[in-house]
Amino acid sequence: MSLEGRTALVTGGGRGVGRAIAERLARDGARVAVAGRTQAEIDEAAAAVGGVAVRLDVGDREGALAALAALEGQIGHIDVLVNNAGAAESAPFDRTTDAMWDRMLAVNATGPFVLCRALVPKMIARGFGRVVNVASTAGLIGFAYSVAYCASKHAMIGMTRTIALEIARTPVTINCVCPGWVNTRMADEAIARIAEKTGRGEDAARRSLEAMSPQGRMVEPEEVALVVSMLCSDEARSIHGQAISVDGGAVMR
């Protein structure tokens, strides 16, 4: 799955799943632009993969587009867009504030849409493009106490499928990858919250998340990165408009 000669933009690429994706794409030959909000993280990740760092907040439409324009001026065209940046907050639906709802939609759905709208037409004009949106199993089914997050990830998948239909006769593909619980800092933070709210220890909280997978374990970031890289390859041109679960069999459809 060679990506030699391709240039990729990975949002949220400074840590966790995004960092693993940046490393995998670079290993497979791509030049990678690592985007994120935390300068130290994206600088370190970009240096590790021999790429470039770009400070980009997907929750800020105008700022994101300005950062994208500056990046294109620096590195030229972008062949691969990985919309990985995301945010997760939880609350009972009747205690979900307008601000939380707006944040989840802005980062998890609107931001990726804005980048797709900016980049996909250029990919079509150049004759090649790959878009991979990192959604979640929360975009396929519901989870209690996560109404805003689930709604935003369902929106991402719906957006992906609709764009896929509109561009199906072009040389650009767009797909979603839907991880379950991934062994990252985000999972550690969720475990800490569960332990605090339930009074259970963190080991018990971790086991409860692991038990959600039939494999009885969390997904590793590198496993998500493998699927993303595969979808970016030339050989994956017939995989289009799909939402692929990477969750140990927790969601099967």
Steps between C-alpha positions, in 0.01 A plus 500: 500500500746762381413864549818623336456844352181573694455787744269443796340731753412338834298711742541429868831343405701593805403209722297183534334359190599801290867460586484129412334586167766761420774249576338227290441724198859621519629144525298415189666782309280807541619846592287589802375832630415455867223737610375578847452765765792420731817631343745290700316178411475565128859622481625180663277276287595677177869470582456129572343433159711741298197713422373848576296634790198726452304654782136449403187499714221322313246661735586843357373515140674816386820422686510145363458620142771763546738237641415268210572770242835574663584129505419460130721795427780327689474141379282515189199280441356246745418151372376344823282655770458318830241672717609356833469796738212446738354585836302289745288620790229315689188593696140380535300635209295735720820647644670540164547873461470697177871575527594131523272413209650776287858398587446136404337587167758767419804277552367158399278590205520861381881519502545186289230622260676834455830327417328257262327787321832682464713206385287242318430714188876558464564125533245432227662756270844339551372147440563339839385535858429309816297620798477296818278630779573353841154455651417251775275209578299781663416603144343159434305437821394698804680522832336631815616834638662596169220661301705787357801282419288227341303754298821657371651167395175391335513832313856427387397163358193645330712776348752243375237284333335798333826641363589149383187484286566842349863425404467131416596549133818689589846366594448601865374270773366585843446260790463486876693293749305430818719398794366369827689580818863567407788477746587871505507792740136570414409154629708560813308822563167320453609227740590761761156663463322165529697411811424835658128493425441135592739463792667203332873480460660584167590133439133405525400791279754394238374142508144624442609673179704200388196278556307697237708321236447127434879479491513633854757767425540852373608575147857623458554824303718321247209273408287799404794649309538183293141525373538871425816442298335218306210728406747761374668264255443480126377143542212611724324696224187281514451551875277805507239644733562238765505515880750235607495389863832439676370383834569130555155403377295717735284633215426269209289617207 
